[in-house]
Amino acid sequence: MRVLVVEDEVKMARAVRRGLEAEGYAVEVVANGDDAVFWATEQHFDAIILDVMLPGMDGYAVCRELRSASVWTPVLML
């Protein structure tokens, strides 16, 4: 199962990645909304863990952009 983690705080991103990988998930981490939209539209993920407060495009805008691009991957917003 592939998970995209969108988190700008390095320590938090590292902790989430470590926990998910320990459970057997393949994890990609990006730190801003623009990268999240790019990765989520170019690659297939089974889930997206999305921080609400991101630099530039916030999590709500990322989610709207993904849905308008017909990316229906489940999103867990933090």
All heavy atoms as a GROMACS GRO file, in nm:
protein
  606
    1MET      N    1   0.085  -0.117   0.000
    1MET     CA    2   0.000   0.000   0.000
    1MET      C    3   0.090   0.124   0.000
    1MET      O    4   0.181   0.134   0.080
    1MET     CB    5  -0.090  -0.002   0.122
    1MET     CG    6  -0.191   0.106   0.126
    1MET     SD    7  -0.308   0.076   0.259
    1MET     CE    8  -0.449   0.151   0.189
    2ARG      N    9   0.061   0.219  -0.089
    2ARG     CA   10   0.141   0.341  -0.102
    2ARG      C   11   0.068   0.459  -0.039
    2ARG      O   12  -0.050   0.481  -0.064
    2ARG     CB   13   0.166   0.372  -0.249
    2ARG     CG   14   0.253   0.268  -0.314
    2ARG     CD   15   0.294   0.308  -0.453
    2ARG     NE   16   0.384   0.422  -0.444
    2ARG     CZ   17   0.391   0.518  -0.535
    2ARG    NH1   18   0.313   0.514  -0.641
    2ARG    NH2   19   0.476   0.617  -0.522
    3VAL      N   20   0.142   0.535   0.041
    3VAL     CA   21   0.085   0.650   0.112
    3VAL      C   22   0.169   0.774   0.081
    3VAL      O   23   0.292   0.769   0.086
    3VAL     CB   24   0.084   0.626   0.265
    3VAL    CG1   25   0.029   0.746   0.338
    3VAL    CG2   26   0.002   0.502   0.299
    4LEU      N   27   0.101   0.883   0.050
    4LEU     CA   28   0.166   1.013   0.033
    4LEU      C   29   0.144   1.094   0.159
    4LEU      O   30   0.030   1.117   0.199
    4LEU     CB   31   0.110   1.087  -0.088
    4LEU     CG   32   0.165   1.227  -0.114
    4LEU    CD1   33   0.314   1.221  -0.145
    4LEU    CD2   34   0.088   1.295  -0.226
    5VAL      N   35   0.252   1.135   0.222
    5VAL     CA   36   0.245   1.218   0.342
    5VAL      C   37   0.284   1.360   0.302
    5VAL      O   38   0.392   1.382   0.246
    5VAL     CB   39   0.339   1.167   0.453
    5VAL    CG1   40   0.340   1.262   0.573
    5VAL    CG2   41   0.298   1.027   0.496
    6VAL      N   42   0.196   1.455   0.330
    6VAL     CA   43   0.221   1.596   0.298
    6VAL      C   44   0.233   1.670   0.431
    6VAL      O   45   0.133   1.696   0.498
    6VAL     CB   46   0.108   1.655   0.212
    6VAL    CG1   47   0.145   1.796   0.168
    6VAL    CG2   48   0.078   1.566   0.093
    7GLU      N   49   0.355   1.700   0.470
    7GLU     CA   50   0.382   1.761   0.600
    7GLU      C   51   0.506   1.848   0.589
    7GLU      O   52   0.610   1.801   0.542
    7GLU     CB   53   0.403   1.652   0.705
    7GLU     CG   54   0.447   1.698   0.841
    7GLU     CD   55   0.349   1.794   0.906
    7GLU    OE1   56   0.236   1.752   0.935
    7GLU    OE2   57   0.387   1.911   0.927
    8ASP      N   58   0.496   1.974   0.632
    8ASP     CA   59   0.610   2.066   0.620
    8ASP      C   60   0.702   2.064   0.741
    8ASP      O   61   0.815   2.110   0.731
    8ASP     CB   62   0.563   2.208   0.591
    8ASP     CG   63   0.474   2.264   0.700
    8ASP    OD1   64   0.391   2.189   0.754
    8ASP    OD2   65   0.485   2.384   0.730
    9GLU      N   66   0.657   2.012   0.853
    9GLU     CA   67   0.743   2.004   0.971
    9GLU      C   68   0.825   1.875   0.962
    9GLU      O   69   0.771   1.764   0.964
    9GLU     CB   70   0.660   2.005   1.098
    9GLU     CG   71   0.591   2.139   1.121
    9GLU     CD   72   0.514   2.141   1.252
    9GLU    OE1   73   0.556   2.071   1.347
    9GLU    OE2   74   0.412   2.211   1.257
   10VAL      N   75   0.956   1.890   0.955
   10VAL     CA   76   1.046   1.778   0.929
   10VAL      C   77   1.033   1.668   1.034
   10VAL      O   78   1.023   1.549   1.000
   10VAL     CB   79   1.193   1.826   0.919
   10VAL    CG1   80   1.288   1.709   0.902
   10VAL    CG2   81   1.207   1.925   0.804
   11LYS      N   82   1.031   1.705   1.161
   11LYS     CA   83   1.022   1.602   1.268
   11LYS      C   84   0.893   1.523   1.259
   11LYS      O   85   0.892   1.401   1.275
   11LYS     CB   86   1.034   1.667   1.406
   11LYS     CG   87   1.174   1.706   1.444
   11LYS     CD   88   1.177   1.758   1.586
   11LYS     CE   89   1.318   1.792   1.629
   11LYS     NZ   90   1.323   1.838   1.768
   12MET      N   91   0.782   1.593   1.234
   12MET     CA   92   0.653   1.526   1.224
   12MET      C   93   0.649   1.435   1.102
   12MET      O   94   0.604   1.321   1.109
   12MET     CB   95   0.539   1.627   1.216
   12MET     CG   96   0.403   1.564   1.204
   12MET     SD   97   0.356   1.464   1.344
   12MET     CE   98   0.322   1.590   1.463
   13ALA      N   99   0.699   1.483   0.989
   13ALA     CA  100   0.702   1.402   0.867
   13ALA      C  101   0.786   1.276   0.887
   13ALA      O  102   0.747   1.167   0.845
   13ALA     CB  103   0.757   1.485   0.750
   14ARG      N  104   0.900   1.294   0.953
   14ARG     CA  105   0.988   1.180   0.979
   14ARG      C  106   0.919   1.078   1.070
   14ARG      O  107   0.927   0.957   1.047
   14ARG     CB  108   1.117   1.230   1.044
   14ARG     CG  109   1.229   1.130   1.039
   14ARG     CD  110   1.359   1.186   1.093
   14ARG     NE  111   1.394   1.310   1.024
   14ARG     CZ  112   1.453   1.414   1.080
   14ARG    NH1  113   1.486   1.411   1.208
   14ARG    NH2  114   1.482   1.522   1.011
   15ALA      N  115   0.850   1.124   1.173
   15ALA     CA  116   0.782   1.034   1.266
   15ALA      C  117   0.668   0.958   1.198
   15ALA      O  118   0.653   0.836   1.218
   15ALA     CB  119   0.729   1.113   1.386
   16VAL      N  120   0.590   1.028   1.119
   16VAL     CA  121   0.480   0.962   1.048
   16VAL      C  122   0.534   0.860   0.949
   16VAL      O  123   0.485   0.747   0.942
   16VAL     CB  124   0.390   1.067   0.977
   16VAL    CG1  125   0.288   1.000   0.887
   16VAL    CG2  126   0.321   1.156   1.080
   17ARG      N  127   0.638   0.899   0.876
   17ARG     CA  128   0.700   0.807   0.781
   17ARG      C  129   0.751   0.681   0.851
   17ARG      O  130   0.725   0.569   0.807
   17ARG     CB  131   0.815   0.874   0.707
   17ARG     CG  132   0.893   0.776   0.622
   17ARG     CD  133   1.011   0.840   0.553
   17ARG     NE  134   0.991   0.814   0.412
   17ARG     CZ  135   1.040   0.883   0.315
   17ARG    NH1  136   1.114   0.988   0.340
   17ARG    NH2  137   1.018   0.850   0.191
   18ARG      N  138   0.823   0.701   0.961
   18ARG     CA  139   0.879   0.588   1.034
   18ARG      C  140   0.769   0.493   1.081
   18ARG      O  141   0.781   0.371   1.069
   18ARG     CB  142   0.959   0.639   1.154
   18ARG     CG  143   1.086   0.562   1.178
   18ARG     CD  144   1.172   0.618   1.291
   18ARG     NE  145   1.195   0.762   1.280
   18ARG     CZ  146   1.168   0.852   1.374
   18ARG    NH1  147   1.118   0.814   1.490
   18ARG    NH2  148   1.192   0.979   1.356
   19GLY      N  149   0.664   0.548   1.137
   19GLY     CA  150   0.553   0.466   1.186
   19GLY      C  151   0.484   0.388   1.075
   19GLY      O  152   0.454   0.269   1.091
   20LEU      N  153   0.460   0.454   0.962
   20LEU     CA  154   0.393   0.386   0.851
   20LEU      C  155   0.483   0.279   0.789
   20LEU      O  156   0.436   0.169   0.757
   20LEU     CB  157   0.351   0.488   0.745
   20LEU     CG  158   0.235   0.580   0.784
   20LEU    CD1  159   0.219   0.690   0.681
   20LEU    CD2  160   0.106   0.501   0.798
   21GLU      N  161   0.610   0.310   0.773
   21GLU     CA  162   0.702   0.211   0.717
   21GLU      C  163   0.718   0.091   0.810
   21GLU      O  164   0.730  -0.022   0.762
   21GLU     CB  165   0.837   0.275   0.686
   21GLU     CG  166   0.833   0.367   0.566
   21GLU     CD  167   0.963   0.435   0.534
   21GLU    OE1  168   1.051   0.445   0.623
   21GLU    OE2  169   0.978   0.480   0.420
   22ALA      N  170   0.713   0.114   0.940
   22ALA     CA  171   0.722   0.003   1.036
   22ALA      C  172   0.602  -0.092   1.021
   22ALA      O  173   0.612  -0.211   1.051
   22ALA     CB  174   0.730   0.056   1.178
   23GLU      N  175   0.491  -0.038   0.972
   23GLU     CA  176   0.372  -0.120   0.950
   23GLU      C  177   0.367  -0.179   0.810
   23GLU      O  178   0.270  -0.245   0.773
   23GLU     CB  179   0.245  -0.038   0.977
   23GLU     CG  180   0.229   0.003   1.122
   23GLU     CD  181   0.213  -0.117   1.214
   23GLU    OE1  182   0.144  -0.215   1.176
   23GLU    OE2  183   0.270  -0.114   1.325
   24GLY      N  184   0.470  -0.153   0.729
   24GLY     CA  185   0.478  -0.214   0.598
   24GLY      C  186   0.431  -0.130   0.481
   24GLY      O  187   0.422  -0.179   0.369
   25TYR      N  188   0.401  -0.002   0.505
   25TYR     CA  189   0.356   0.085   0.398
   25TYR      C  190   0.475   0.143   0.322
   25TYR      O  191   0.580   0.168   0.380
   25TYR     CB  192   0.273   0.201   0.453
   25TYR     CG  193   0.144   0.157   0.517
   25TYR    CD1  194   0.135   0.139   0.654
   25TYR    CD2  195   0.032   0.132   0.440
   25TYR    CE1  196   0.017   0.097   0.714
   25TYR    CE2  197  -0.087   0.091   0.498
   25TYR     CZ  198  -0.094   0.073   0.635
   25TYR     OH  199  -0.210   0.032   0.692
   26ALA      N  200   0.456   0.168   0.192
   26ALA     CA  201   0.554   0.242   0.112
   26ALA      C  202   0.513   0.389   0.122
   26ALA      O  203   0.398   0.424   0.095
   26ALA     CB  204   0.549   0.196  -0.032
   27VAL      N  205   0.606   0.474   0.163
   27VAL     CA  206   0.572   0.613   0.195
   27VAL      C  207   0.656   0.710   0.114
   27VAL      O  208   0.778   0.695   0.105
   27VAL     CB  209   0.594   0.641   0.346
   27VAL    CG1  210   0.559   0.785   0.382
   27VAL    CG2  211   0.514   0.544   0.431
   28GLU      N  212   0.590   0.810   0.057
   28GLU     CA  213   0.656   0.925  -0.004
   28GLU      C  214   0.618   1.047   0.079
   28GLU      O  215   0.502   1.060   0.121
   28GLU     CB  216   0.611   0.947  -0.149
   28GLU     CG  217   0.650   0.837  -0.243
   28GLU     CD  218   0.799   0.831  -0.269
   28GLU    OE1  219   0.869   0.933  -0.253
   28GLU    OE2  220   0.846   0.722  -0.305
   29VAL      N  221   0.714   1.136   0.102
   29VAL     CA  222   0.688   1.256   0.182
   29VAL      C  223   0.719   1.379   0.098
   29VAL      O  224   0.825   1.385   0.034
   29VAL     CB  225   0.774   1.259   0.311
   29VAL    CG1  226   0.753   1.388   0.387
   29VAL    CG2  227   0.742   1.139   0.399
   30VAL      N  228   0.627   1.474   0.097
   30VAL     CA  229   0.649   1.605   0.035
   30VAL      C  230   0.616   1.712   0.138
   30VAL      O  231   0.541   1.688   0.232
   30VAL     CB  232   0.569   1.624  -0.095
   30VAL    CG1  233   0.611   1.525  -0.201
   30VAL    CG2  234   0.420   1.615  -0.070
   31ALA      N  235   0.671   1.833   0.118
   31ALA     CA  236   0.661   1.936   0.221
   31ALA      C  237   0.575   2.056   0.183
   31ALA      O  238   0.565   2.150   0.261
   31ALA     CB  239   0.801   1.983   0.260
   32ASN      N  240   0.514   2.055   0.064
   32ASN     CA  241   0.430   2.170   0.029
   32ASN      C  242   0.316   2.126  -0.064
   32ASN      O  243   0.317   2.017  -0.120
   32ASN     CB  244   0.513   2.282  -0.035
   32ASN     CG  245   0.578   2.240  -0.163
   32ASN    OD1  246   0.511   2.207  -0.260
   32ASN    ND2  247   0.712   2.240  -0.165
   33GLY      N  248   0.219   2.214  -0.078
   33GLY     CA  249   0.100   2.182  -0.154
   33GLY      C  250   0.124   2.159  -0.302
   33GLY      O  251   0.062   2.072  -0.363
   34ASP      N  252   0.212   2.240  -0.361
   34ASP     CA  253   0.239   2.223  -0.504
   34ASP      C  254   0.298   2.086  -0.534
   34ASP      O  255   0.257   2.020  -0.631
   34ASP     CB  256   0.334   2.332  -0.553
   34ASP     CG  257   0.270   2.471  -0.550
   34ASP    OD1  258   0.148   2.480  -0.576
   34ASP    OD2  259   0.342   2.568  -0.522
   35ASP      N  260   0.393   2.042  -0.452
   35ASP     CA  261   0.451   1.909  -0.470
   35ASP      C  262   0.347   1.800  -0.446
   35ASP      O  263   0.347   1.697  -0.514
   35ASP     CB  264   0.571   1.888  -0.377
   35ASP     CG  265   0.693   1.969  -0.419
   35ASP    OD1  266   0.696   2.018  -0.535
   35ASP    OD2  267   0.785   1.982  -0.337
   36ALA      N  268   0.258   1.823  -0.351
   36ALA     CA  269   0.154   1.724  -0.322
   36ALA      C  270   0.063   1.704  -0.443
   36ALA      O  271   0.033   1.591  -0.480
   36ALA     CB  272   0.072   1.768  -0.201
   37VAL      N  273   0.022   1.814  -0.504
   37VAL     CA  274  -0.065   1.805  -0.621
   37VAL      C  275   0.008   1.734  -0.734
   37VAL      O  276  -0.047   1.645  -0.800
   37VAL     CB  277  -0.114   1.944  -0.665
   37VAL    CG1  278  -0.185   1.938  -0.800
   37VAL    CG2  279  -0.206   2.004  -0.559
   38PHE      N  280   0.134   1.770  -0.757
   38PHE     CA  281   0.212   1.705  -0.862
   38PHE      C  282   0.222   1.554  -0.840
   38PHE      O  283   0.189   1.475  -0.928
   38PHE     CB  284   0.352   1.766  -0.873
   38PHE     CG  285   0.440   1.694  -0.970
   38PHE    CD1  286   0.425   1.716  -1.106
   38PHE    CD2  287   0.534   1.602  -0.927
   38PHE    CE1  288   0.504   1.646  -1.198
   38PHE    CE2  289   0.613   1.533  -1.017
   38PHE     CZ  290   0.597   1.556  -1.154
   39TRP      N  291   0.267   1.515  -0.721
   39TRP     CA  292   0.286   1.372  -0.692
   39TRP      C  293   0.155   1.295  -0.700
   39TRP      O  294   0.150   1.185  -0.754
   39TRP     CB  295   0.350   1.353  -0.555
   39TRP     CG  296   0.499   1.362  -0.560
   39TRP    CD1  297   0.574   1.475  -0.556
   39TRP    CD2  298   0.590   1.253  -0.573
   39TRP    NE1  299   0.707   1.443  -0.564
   39TRP    CE2  300   0.719   1.308  -0.576
   39TRP    CE3  301   0.576   1.117  -0.582
   39TRP    CZ2  302   0.833   1.229  -0.587
   39TRP    CZ3  303   0.689   1.038  -0.593
   39TRP    CH2  304   0.815   1.095  -0.596
   40ALA      N  305   0.049   1.352  -0.643
   40ALA     CA  306  -0.079   1.281  -0.638
   40ALA      C  307  -0.144   1.268  -0.775
   40ALA      O  308  -0.221   1.174  -0.799
   40ALA     CB  309  -0.174   1.350  -0.542
   41THR      N  310  -0.114   1.360  -0.867
   41THR     CA  311  -0.171   1.349  -1.000
   41THR      C  312  -0.084   1.266  -1.094
   41THR      O  313  -0.133   1.212  -1.192
   41THR     CB  314  -0.194   1.488  -1.064
   41THR    OG1  315  -0.073   1.562  -1.063
   41THR    CG2  316  -0.302   1.564  -0.988
   42GLU      N  317   0.044   1.251  -1.063
   42GLU     CA  318   0.136   1.176  -1.150
   42GLU      C  319   0.158   1.031  -1.105
   42GLU      O  320   0.199   0.949  -1.185
   42GLU     CB  321   0.272   1.247  -1.156
   42GLU     CG  322   0.267   1.383  -1.221
   42GLU     CD  323   0.225   1.378  -1.367
   42GLU    OE1  324   0.273   1.288  -1.440
   42GLU    OE2  325   0.143   1.462  -1.407
   43GLN      N  326   0.134   1.002  -0.979
   43GLN     CA  327   0.156   0.868  -0.924
   43GLN      C  328   0.026   0.819  -0.859
   43GLN      O  329  -0.057   0.899  -0.819
   43GLN     CB  330   0.265   0.871  -0.817
   43GLN     CG  331   0.399   0.918  -0.867
   43GLN     CD  332   0.467   0.813  -0.953
   43GLN    OE1  333   0.460   0.694  -0.924
   43GLN    NE2  334   0.533   0.857  -1.058
   44HIS      N  335   0.015   0.687  -0.844
   44HIS     CA  336  -0.101   0.631  -0.774
   44HIS      C  337  -0.065   0.609  -0.627
   44HIS      O  338   0.038   0.549  -0.595
   44HIS     CB  339  -0.143   0.497  -0.834
   44HIS     CG  340  -0.245   0.428  -0.751
   44HIS    ND1  341  -0.377   0.469  -0.747
   44HIS    CD2  342  -0.235   0.325  -0.665
   44HIS    CE1  343  -0.442   0.392  -0.662
   44HIS    NE2  344  -0.358   0.303  -0.611
   45PHE      N  345  -0.150   0.660  -0.539
   45PHE     CA  346  -0.136   0.636  -0.395
   45PHE      C  347  -0.267   0.578  -0.345
   45PHE      O  348  -0.375   0.610  -0.396
   45PHE     CB  349  -0.104   0.767  -0.320
   45PHE     CG  350   0.032   0.819  -0.351
   45PHE    CD1  351   0.050   0.914  -0.450
   45PHE    CD2  352   0.143   0.772  -0.283
   45PHE    CE1  353   0.177   0.962  -0.480
   45PHE    CE2  354   0.270   0.818  -0.312
   45PHE     CZ  355   0.286   0.915  -0.411
   46ASP      N  356  -0.258   0.493  -0.243
   46ASP     CA  357  -0.377   0.434  -0.183
   46ASP      C  358  -0.439   0.526  -0.079
   46ASP      O  359  -0.558   0.514  -0.048
   46ASP     CB  360  -0.342   0.300  -0.121
   46ASP     CG  361  -0.293   0.202  -0.227
   46ASP    OD1  362  -0.373   0.168  -0.316
   46ASP    OD2  363  -0.175   0.162  -0.221
   47ALA      N  364  -0.359   0.618  -0.024
   47ALA     CA  365  -0.407   0.714   0.075
   47ALA      C  366  -0.313   0.834   0.077
   47ALA      O  367  -0.196   0.822   0.042
   47ALA     CB  368  -0.414   0.652   0.214
   48ILE      N  369  -0.369   0.948   0.118
   48ILE     CA  370  -0.291   1.070   0.134
   48ILE      C  371  -0.314   1.123   0.273
   48ILE      O  372  -0.429   1.139   0.317
   48ILE     CB  373  -0.332   1.177   0.031
   48ILE    CG1  374  -0.309   1.126  -0.112
   48ILE    CG2  375  -0.255   1.308   0.055
   48ILE    CD1  376  -0.366   1.215  -0.221
   49ILE      N  377  -0.205   1.146   0.347
   49ILE     CA  378  -0.213   1.210   0.478
   49ILE      C  379  -0.169   1.354   0.456
   49ILE      O  380  -0.056   1.380   0.416
   49ILE     CB  381  -0.123   1.140   0.581
   49ILE    CG1  382  -0.171   0.995   0.597
   49ILE    CG2  383  -0.125   1.214   0.714
   49ILE    CD1  384  -0.086   0.911   0.689
   50LEU      N  385  -0.261   1.448   0.477
   50LEU     CA  386  -0.243   1.586   0.434
   50LEU      C  387  -0.252   1.682   0.552
   50LEU      O  388  -0.354   1.689   0.620
   50LEU     CB  389  -0.352   1.618   0.331
   50LEU     CG  390  -0.359   1.755   0.272
   50LEU    CD1  391  -0.230   1.791   0.199
   50LEU    CD2  392  -0.477   1.764   0.175
   51ASP      N  393  -0.145   1.757   0.574
   51ASP     CA  394  -0.144   1.862   0.675
   51ASP      C  395  -0.229   1.977   0.624
   51ASP      O  396  -0.225   2.012   0.506
   51ASP     CB  397   0.001   1.909   0.698
   51ASP     CG  398   0.016   2.009   0.811
   51ASP    OD1  399  -0.080   2.026   0.890
   51ASP    OD2  400   0.123   2.070   0.820
   52VAL      N  401  -0.308   2.039   0.711
   52VAL     CA  402  -0.393   2.151   0.671
   52VAL      C  403  -0.309   2.277   0.652
   52VAL      O  404  -0.327   2.351   0.556
   52VAL     CB  405  -0.505   2.175   0.775
   52VAL    CG1  406  -0.581   2.302   0.744
   52VAL    CG2  407  -0.600   2.056   0.777
   53MET      N  408  -0.215   2.302   0.743
   53MET     CA  409  -0.137   2.426   0.740
   53MET      C  410  -0.004   2.400   0.669
   53MET      O  411   0.090   2.351   0.729
   53MET     CB  412  -0.114   2.477   0.881
   53MET     CG  413  -0.245   2.494   0.954
   53MET     SD  414  -0.271   2.632   1.059
   53MET     CE  415  -0.149   2.748   1.034
   54LEU      N  416   0.000   2.434   0.541
   54LEU     CA  417   0.119   2.417   0.458
   54LEU      C  418   0.163   2.552   0.404
   54LEU      O  419   0.080   2.642   0.388
   54LEU     CB  420   0.088   2.325   0.339
   54LEU     CG  421   0.054   2.181   0.370
   54LEU    CD1  422  -0.001   2.112   0.246
   54LEU    CD2  423   0.177   2.108   0.421
   55PRO      N  424   0.290   2.566   0.373
   55PRO     CA  425   0.334   2.690   0.308
   55PRO      C  426   0.277   2.698   0.166
   55PRO      O  427   0.266   2.597   0.098
   55PRO     CB  428   0.487   2.677   0.306
   55PRO     CG  429   0.515   2.532   0.318
   55PRO     CD  430   0.401   2.473   0.394
   56GLY      N  431   0.240   2.817   0.125
   56GLY     CA  432   0.182   2.834  -0.009
   56GLY      C  433   0.039   2.783  -0.011
   56GLY      O  434  -0.048   2.833   0.059
   57MET      N  435   0.014   2.680  -0.088
   57MET     CA  436  -0.118   2.621  -0.100
   57MET      C  437  -0.148   2.538   0.024
   57MET      O  438  -0.076   2.444   0.056
   57MET     CB  439  -0.120   2.532  -0.225
   57MET     CG  440  -0.255   2.476  -0.258
   57MET     SD  441  -0.255   2.357  -0.397
   57MET     CE  442  -0.167   2.443  -0.523
   58ASP      N  443  -0.256   2.573   0.098
   58ASP     CA  444  -0.288   2.498   0.219
   58ASP      C  445  -0.355   2.365   0.185
   58ASP      O  446  -0.384   2.336   0.069
   58ASP     CB  447  -0.372   2.581   0.315
   58ASP     CG  448  -0.515   2.608   0.267
   58ASP    OD1  449  -0.558   2.546   0.168
   58ASP    OD2  450  -0.582   2.692   0.328
   59GLY      N  451  -0.378   2.284   0.288
   59GLY     CA  452  -0.433   2.151   0.268
   59GLY      C  453  -0.571   2.150   0.205
   59GLY      O  454  -0.602   2.062   0.124
   60TYR      N  455  -0.654   2.248   0.239
   60TYR     CA  456  -0.788   2.255   0.179
   60TYR      C  457  -0.778   2.281   0.028
   60TYR      O  458  -0.849   2.219  -0.052
   60TYR     CB  459  -0.871   2.365   0.244
   60TYR     CG  460  -0.897   2.341   0.391
   60TYR    CD1  461  -0.842   2.424   0.488
   60TYR    CD2  462  -0.976   2.234   0.434
   60TYR    CE1  463  -0.864   2.402   0.622
   60TYR    CE2  464  -0.999   2.211   0.568
   60TYR     CZ  465  -0.943   2.295   0.662
   60TYR     OH  466  -0.965   2.274   0.795
   61ALA      N  467  -0.689   2.371  -0.011
   61ALA     CA  468  -0.669   2.401  -0.153
   61ALA      C  469  -0.613   2.280  -0.226
   61ALA      O  470  -0.651   2.252  -0.340
   61ALA     CB  471  -0.579   2.523  -0.170
   62VAL      N  472  -0.522   2.208  -0.162
   62VAL     CA  473  -0.466   2.086  -0.222
   62VAL      C  474  -0.578   1.986  -0.248
   62VAL      O  475  -0.589   1.930  -0.357
   62VAL     CB  476  -0.357   2.024  -0.133
   62VAL    CG1  477  -0.318   1.885  -0.184
   62VAL    CG2  478  -0.235   2.113  -0.126
   63CYS      N  479  -0.661   1.965  -0.149
   63CYS     CA  480  -0.771   1.869  -0.163
   63CYS      C  481  -0.866   1.912  -0.275
   63CYS      O  482  -0.907   1.829  -0.357
   63CYS     CB  483  -0.845   1.855  -0.030
   63CYS     SG  484  -0.952   1.711  -0.025
   64ARG      N  485  -0.902   2.039  -0.281
   64ARG     CA  486  -0.988   2.089  -0.389
   64ARG      C  487  -0.925   2.066  -0.526
   64ARG      O  488  -0.991   2.024  -0.620
   64ARG     CB  489  -1.018   2.238  -0.370
   64ARG     CG  490  -1.128   2.268  -0.272
   64ARG     CD  491  -1.172   2.412  -0.278
   64ARG     NE  492  -1.065   2.507  -0.250
   64ARG     CZ  493  -1.030   2.547  -0.129
   64ARG    NH1  494  -1.096   2.502  -0.023
   64ARG    NH2  495  -0.933   2.634  -0.113
   65GLU      N  496  -0.795   2.096  -0.536
   65GLU     CA  497  -0.722   2.079  -0.662
   65GLU      C  498  -0.721   1.932  -0.705
   65GLU      O  499  -0.742   1.900  -0.822
   65GLU     CB  500  -0.580   2.131  -0.646
   65GLU     CG  501  -0.500   2.136  -0.772
   65GLU     CD  502  -0.535   2.253  -0.862
   65GLU    OE1  503  -0.590   2.352  -0.812
   65GLU    OE2  504  -0.508   2.243  -0.981
   66LEU      N  505  -0.698   1.843  -0.610
   66LEU     CA  506  -0.697   1.699  -0.642
   66LEU      C  507  -0.833   1.652  -0.689
   66LEU      O  508  -0.844   1.578  -0.787
   66LEU     CB  509  -0.650   1.618  -0.522
   66LEU     CG  510  -0.506   1.638  -0.479
   66LEU    CD1  511  -0.477   1.556  -0.354
   66LEU    CD2  512  -0.410   1.601  -0.591
   67ARG      N  513  -0.937   1.694  -0.620
   67ARG     CA  514  -1.072   1.652  -0.658
   67ARG      C  515  -1.110   1.708  -0.795
   67ARG      O  516  -1.174   1.640  -0.875
   67ARG     CB  517  -1.175   1.693  -0.553
   67ARG     CG  518  -1.155   1.625  -0.417
   67ARG     CD  519  -1.146   1.474  -0.428
   67ARG     NE  520  -1.142   1.411  -0.297
   67ARG     CZ  521  -1.050   1.326  -0.260
   67ARG    NH1  522  -0.952   1.294  -0.340
   67ARG    NH2  523  -1.053   1.271  -0.140
   68SER      N  524  -1.069   1.832  -0.824
   68SER     CA  525  -1.101   1.889  -0.956
   68SER      C  526  -1.023   1.819  -1.066
   68SER      O  527  -1.065   1.822  -1.183
   68SER     CB  528  -1.076   2.040  -0.957
   68SER     OG  529  -0.938   2.068  -0.952
   69ALA      N  530  -0.910   1.756  -1.031
   69ALA     CA  531  -0.831   1.678  -1.128
   69ALA      C  532  -0.875   1.531  -1.130
   69ALA      O  533  -0.806   1.447  -1.187
   69ALA     CB  534  -0.683   1.689  -1.094
   70SER      N  535  -0.988   1.500  -1.066
   70SER     CA  536  -1.043   1.364  -1.059
   70SER      C  537  -0.951   1.265  -0.989
   70SER      O  538  -0.947   1.147  -1.023
   70SER     CB  539  -1.079   1.312  -1.198
   70SER     OG  540  -1.182   1.392  -1.254
   71VAL      N  541  -0.879   1.313  -0.889
   71VAL     CA  542  -0.800   1.225  -0.802
   71VAL      C  543  -0.888   1.196  -0.681
   71VAL      O  544  -0.914   1.286  -0.600
   71VAL     CB  545  -0.666   1.290  -0.760
   71VAL    CG1  546  -0.593   1.201  -0.661
   71VAL    CG2  547  -0.581   1.319  -0.883
   72TRP      N  548  -0.936   1.072  -0.670
   72TRP     CA  549  -1.030   1.036  -0.564
   72TRP      C  550  -0.967   0.953  -0.455
   72TRP      O  551  -1.035   0.885  -0.378
   72TRP     CB  552  -1.150   0.964  -0.626
   72TRP     CG  553  -1.218   1.050  -0.726
   72TRP    CD1  554  -1.216   1.035  -0.862
   72TRP    CD2  555  -1.293   1.168  -0.701
   72TRP    NE1  556  -1.287   1.137  -0.920
   72TRP    CE2  557  -1.336   1.221  -0.823
   72TRP    CE3  558  -1.330   1.238  -0.584
   72TRP    CZ2  559  -1.410   1.337  -0.836
   72TRP    CZ3  560  -1.403   1.354  -0.595
   72TRP    CH2  561  -1.444   1.401  -0.719
   73THR      N  562  -0.837   0.960  -0.442
   73THR     CA  563  -0.764   0.891  -0.336
   73THR      C  564  -0.816   0.941  -0.200
   73THR      O  565  -0.834   1.061  -0.182
   73THR     CB  566  -0.613   0.922  -0.347
   73THR    OG1  567  -0.570   0.887  -0.478
   73THR    CG2  568  -0.534   0.847  -0.242
   74PRO      N  569  -0.841   0.850  -0.105
   74PRO     CA  570  -0.885   0.895   0.028
   74PRO      C  571  -0.780   0.986   0.092
   74PRO      O  572  -0.661   0.962   0.082
   74PRO     CB  573  -0.899   0.764   0.106
   74PRO     CG  574  -0.916   0.659   0.003
   74PRO     CD  575  -0.837   0.705  -0.116
   75VAL      N  576  -0.830   1.093   0.157
   75VAL     CA  577  -0.742   1.192   0.220
   75VAL      C  578  -0.774   1.200   0.369
   75VAL      O  579  -0.890   1.218   0.406
   75VAL     CB  580  -0.760   1.332   0.155
   75VAL    CG1  581  -0.679   1.436   0.228
   75VAL    CG2  582  -0.723   1.328   0.008
   76LEU      N  583  -0.670   1.188   0.450
   76LEU     CA  584  -0.682   1.210   0.593
   76LEU      C  585  -0.615   1.342   0.622
   76LEU      O  586  -0.495   1.359   0.600
   76LEU     CB  587  -0.612   1.098   0.671
   76LEU     CG  588  -0.602   1.117   0.823
   76LEU    CD1  589  -0.740   1.117   0.885
   76LEU    CD2  590  -0.516   1.009   0.883
   77MET      N  591  -0.693   1.441   0.668
   77MET     CA  592  -0.638   1.574   0.693
   77MET      C  593  -0.602   1.589   0.839
   77MET      O  594  -0.680   1.554   0.927
   77MET     CB  595  -0.737   1.681   0.648
   77MET     CG  596  -0.761   1.676   0.499
   77MET     SD  597  -0.869   1.805   0.438
   77MET     CE  598  -0.753   1.939   0.428
   78LEU      N  599  -0.481   1.641   0.864
   78LEU     CA  600  -0.434   1.664   1.000
   78LEU      C  601  -0.435   1.810   1.032
   78LEU      O  602  -0.400   1.893   0.953
   78LEU     CB  603  -0.291   1.612   1.014
   78LEU     CG  604  -0.267   1.465   0.981
   78LEU    CD1  605  -0.120   1.433   0.993
   78LEU    CD2  606  -0.348   1.376   1.072
   0.00000   0.00000   0.00000
